[in-house]
């Protein structure tokens, strides 16, 4: 007996859907091979929709080079068959899913003027992914820290976001550190701004006086070079309470999957830190939305 969905579709639409179902495994294979950005693939002998998928996804892997309208059209062509395959329950590979997410990740990141450069919380600029901001809300609700220490203030948007969440929770404050914060930082009674380096002993001493005997959560979002982040991890991790977190931002840099120019970055620092420290582990539950700038960077203290 035909499914109710099939009965609602006209004959041409049913034939098109069946065609997509038959070709979905082949398109999945192309996506697996496209998982590495910049890889050039032969297109001879492929069907038109397969060529369009490769063209669209290759364009994404190299960053945004077309107008938004032209790019949107290419993306629709690239992913329509995959959406149909999802509806038909024919998707088969977690590697394919990662390839698709990575391509979207690059599109989002390299469209910065449209996306993360253009993200605001109550009028204050926040240069973070909205999905990561939502994860922070869940973490603060569950951990209930007394103090959130943030390395990297920039516009003050994330500090302000954290402070307003603490307003809702009725508890908590933010200490945020930056060598050169932007002018016009938002004012809030729960925020303390410190000017200096997050690895400067005098700054750490000041923060220690503020957090003594209190439950602490740390967010590292200052300079992203490996050595700096690793030093931050070594210095700040002992101050994190068991059950709380030290979050390393931007582990997507240096090819994970975002291409950056500053060399080894936060992801490498996390790997070196965890190799020498068994008090923390990666909280994989924070990967649940597929797309995060901090994959592998949500480090929970377990002992």
NORVEN-V287098 format. One record per residue. RES is the residue in one letter. SS is DSSP state (@ for helix, = for strand, . for the rest). PHI is phi in degrees with one decimal (none if undefined). PSI is psi in degrees with one decimal (none if undefined). Layout:
RES,SS,PHI,PSI / RES,SS,PHI,PSI
//
This chain:
X,.,none,134.9 / X,.,-68.3,148.7 / X,.,-70.0,160.2 / X,@,-62.9,-36.4 / X,@,-62.1,-44.4 / X,@,-63.7,-39.0 / X,@,-64.6,-28.7 / X,@,-80.0,-16.1 / X,.,-88.2,139.4 / X,.,-67.8,162.1 / X,@,-54.9,-43.3 / X,@,-63.3,-42.6 / X,@,-64.4,-38.1 / X,@,-63.7,-40.9 / X,@,-65.3,-39.7 / X,@,-64.1,-41.8 / X,@,-64.6,-42.5 / X,@,-63.4,-36.0 / X,@,-63.3,-42.5 / X,@,-63.0,-43.5 / X,@,-59.6,-40.0 / X,@,-68.0,-35.7 / X,@,-90.9,-9.4 / X,@,-55.7,-44.0 / X,@,-59.9,-37.5 / X,@,-66.5,-41.1 / X,@,-66.7,-36.9 / X,@,-56.5,-43.4 / X,@,-61.2,-40.6 / X,@,-61.8,-41.2 / X,@,-65.6,-37.6 / X,@,-59.6,-43.0 / X,@,-72.2,-20.6 / X,.,-87.4,0.1 / X,.,-61.3,-28.5 / X,.,-91.4,119.8 / X,.,-62.5,144.1 / X,.,86.5,-3.5 / X,.,-72.1,126.3 / X,.,-94.1,134.2 / X,.,-119.6,145.1 / X,.,-70.4,143.5 / X,.,-119.4,2.9 / X,.,-63.9,136.4 / X,.,80.5,4.3 / X,.,-89.8,155.1 / X,.,-74.6,162.0 / X,@,-58.2,-44.9 / X,@,-67.2,-31.4 / X,@,-68.8,-40.1 / X,@,-63.7,-39.9 / X,@,-66.1,-39.0 / X,@,-63.1,-44.6 / X,@,-64.5,-43.4 / X,@,-62.0,-44.2 / X,@,-65.7,-44.1 / X,@,-72.7,-33.9 / X,@,-64.4,-39.0 / X,@,-62.8,-40.1 / X,@,-64.2,-41.4 / X,@,-65.8,-23.2 / X,.,-95.5,3.3 / X,.,97.0,175.5 / X,.,-83.2,115.3 / X,.,-122.4,-6.0 / X,.,-112.1,171.4 / X,.,-64.9,154.4 / X,@,-54.1,-39.8 / X,@,-66.4,-45.5 / X,@,-65.5,-38.4 / X,@,-66.0,-43.5 / X,@,-57.1,-41.7 / X,@,-64.0,-41.6 / X,@,-64.9,-39.7 / X,@,-64.5,-43.0 / X,@,-59.9,-44.2 / X,@,-63.0,-38.9 / X,@,-68.9,-35.6 / X,@,-106.0,-7.2 / X,@,-58.9,-46.2 / X,@,-62.7,-35.9 / X,@,-69.1,-38.5 / X,@,-62.4,-42.9 / X,@,-62.8,-39.5 / X,@,-65.2,-37.7 / X,@,-61.1,-45.4 / X,@,-62.3,-33.6 / X,.,-84.4,1.5 / X,.,59.2,40.5 / X,.,-108.6,-0.2 / X,.,-67.9,137.2 / X,.,-129.3,-8.9 / X,.,-132.5,124.7 / X,@,-64.1,-25.6 / X,@,-66.4,-38.9 / X,@,-62.9,-45.6 / X,@,-59.3,-42.1 / X,@,-63.3,-39.7 / X,@,-62.4,-41.9 / X,@,-64.8,-46.0 / X,@,-62.5,-41.3 / X,@,-62.1,-38.8 / X,@,-65.9,-41.7 / X,@,-64.3,-39.7 / X,@,-56.8,-46.5 / X,@,-65.4,-41.5 / X,@,-59.0,-47.3 / X,@,-62.2,-47.4 / X,@,-67.4,-45.8 / X,@,-77.8,-7.5 / X,.,-96.5,38.3 / X,.,-55.4,-39.5 / X,.,-65.6,-25.2 / X,.,-90.7,-25.9 / X,.,-113.4,-93.6 / X,@,-77.4,-19.7 / X,@,-74.8,-12.1 / X,@,-120.0,33.4 / X,.,-112.1,129.7 / X,=,-132.2,146.0 / X,=,-116.5,114.3 / X,.,48.0,43.7 / X,.,86.5,-3.2 / X,=,-106.6,132.4 / X,=,-66.4,133.0 / X,.,-129.9,115.5 / X,.,-94.7,65.8 / X,.,-139.8,161.0 / X,.,-71.8,135.1 / X,@,-57.4,-31.9 / X,@,-68.0,-36.7 / X,@,-69.8,-35.4 / X,@,-61.2,-38.5 / X,@,-65.7,-40.2 / X,@,-61.8,-39.4 / X,@,-60.6,-40.0 / X,@,-60.0,-42.8 / X,@,-65.9,-41.2 / X,@,-64.1,-46.0 / X,@,-63.5,-36.8 / X,@,-63.9,-40.9 / X,@,-78.9,-40.5 / X,@,-84.0,-35.2 / X,.,52.2,57.5 / X,.,-68.3,152.4 / X,.,-76.1,-37.5 / X,=,-138.0,133.7 / X,=,-106.3,119.0 / X,=,-98.6,123.0 / X,=,-115.6,125.4 / X,=,-98.3,110.3 / X,.,112.3,94.5 / X,.,-89.7,-45.9 / X,.,52.7,-113.2 / X,.,-85.8,-6.4 / X,.,82.5,5.9 / X,@,-66.0,-43.3 / X,@,-71.6,-37.5 / X,@,-60.7,-41.8 / X,@,-66.1,-40.5 / X,@,-60.3,-47.9 / X,@,-61.6,-42.2 / X,@,-62.7,-40.7 / X,@,-69.6,-32.4 / X,@,-64.9,-40.5 / X,@,-63.5,-33.5 / X,@,-56.8,-47.2 / X,@,-64.8,-37.5 / X,@,-78.0,-17.6 / X,.,74.8,21.6 / X,.,-166.5,144.0 / X,.,111.9,155.5 / X,=,-145.5,167.3 / X,=,-120.9,133.1 / X,=,-117.1,116.8 / X,=,-120.9,137.4 / X,=,-123.3,136.1 / X,=,-156.6,145.7 / X,.,-73.7,-35.4 / X,.,-142.5,72.6 / X,.,-64.1,152.9 / X,.,-70.0,152.6 / X,.,-68.8,159.6 / X,.,74.0,36.4 / X,.,-65.3,143.9 / X,.,-67.3,140.5 / X,.,-95.0,140.5 / X,.,-161.0,137.7 / X,.,-63.4,-18.7 / X,.,-90.6,-1.4 / X,=,-107.7,131.8 / X,=,-116.9,123.5 / X,=,-97.8,131.3 / X,=,-122.1,134.3 / X,=,-102.6,121.2 / X,.,155.5,-175.1 / X,.,-89.6,143.5 / X,.,-69.6,-10.0 / X,.,-109.6,6.1 / X,.,-76.3,123.4 / X,@,-55.7,-34.0 / X,@,-69.1,-35.9 / X,@,-67.3,-44.5 / X,@,-62.2,-39.2 / X,@,-62.9,-41.4 / X,@,-62.7,-44.7 / X,@,-64.6,-40.4 / X,@,-57.1,-38.2 / X,@,-66.1,-29.4 / X,@,-82.4,-26.6 / X,@,-106.9,1.3 / X,.,-53.6,125.8 / X,.,74.0,12.3 / X,.,-117.6,157.4 / X,.,-81.4,124.1 / X,=,-119.5,142.4 / X,=,-126.5,139.6 / X,=,-121.9,138.0 / X,=,-122.2,122.8 / X,=,-104.9,110.7 / X,.,-146.2,43.9 / X,.,-101.9,-131.6 / X,.,-63.0,144.2 / X,.,-107.8,9.6 / X,.,-66.7,147.4 / X,@,-54.8,-48.9 / X,@,-65.3,-38.9 / X,@,-65.8,-46.0 / X,@,-64.2,-40.4 / X,@,-62.7,-40.4 / X,@,-63.9,-41.7 / X,@,-59.2,-44.9 / X,@,-60.1,-43.4 / X,@,-66.2,-37.0 / X,@,-77.8,-41.2 / X,@,-94.4,-23.1 / X,@,-59.5,-36.8 / X,@,-64.7,-16.9 / X,@,-89.7,-4.2 / X,.,-87.0,134.1 / X,.,-74.0,150.9 / X,.,-60.0,132.4 / X,.,90.8,-12.0 / X,.,-97.7,-170.7 / X,=,-132.4,151.7 / X,=,-118.4,116.7 / X,=,-101.1,122.7 / X,=,-97.5,111.8 / X,.,-78.0,156.5 / X,.,61.4,37.9 / X,.,-69.4,-4.2 / X,.,-77.7,-8.4 / X,.,-71.3,167.5 / X,.,59.5,42.8 / X,.,89.1,19.0 / X,.,-121.9,51.9 / X,.,-105.1,10.4 / X,.,-83.3,131.9 / X,.,-83.4,126.1 / X,.,-128.4,168.9 / X,.,-106.2,-3.1 / X,.,-94.5,9.0 / X,.,83.2,-157.7 / X,.,-52.7,137.6 / X,.,-131.9,-148.4 / X,@,-58.9,-37.8 / X,@,-60.5,-43.5 / X,@,-65.3,-38.4 / X,@,-63.0,-42.1 / X,@,-62.0,-43.9 / X,@,-62.1,-43.1 / X,@,-66.7,-39.9 / X,@,-64.0,-48.0 / X,@,-68.5,-28.8 / X,@,-64.9,-24.0 / X,.,-112.8,6.5 / X,.,-144.8,115.2 / X,.,-100.2,12.2 / X,.,-83.9,-12.1 / X,=,-124.2,151.5 / X,=,-141.7,155.2 / X,=,-70.7,128.9 / X,.,-89.9,95.3 / X,@,-68.4,-15.0 / X,@,-65.2,-18.7 / X,@,-83.1,6.6 / X,@,-97.9,9.0 / X,.,-65.3,-24.8 / X,.,-88.2,6.5 / X,.,71.4,-50.3 / X,.,-101.9,113.7 / X,.,-146.3,144.5 / X,.,-78.3,-10.3 / X,.,-122.0,36.5 / X,.,-61.0,126.4 / X,.,79.2,2.3 / X,.,-104.5,-4.8 / X,=,-86.9,92.9 / X,=,-99.9,117.3 / X,=,-99.9,133.6 / X,=,-79.9,124.4 / X,.,-112.0,-10.5 / X,.,-158.3,none
//
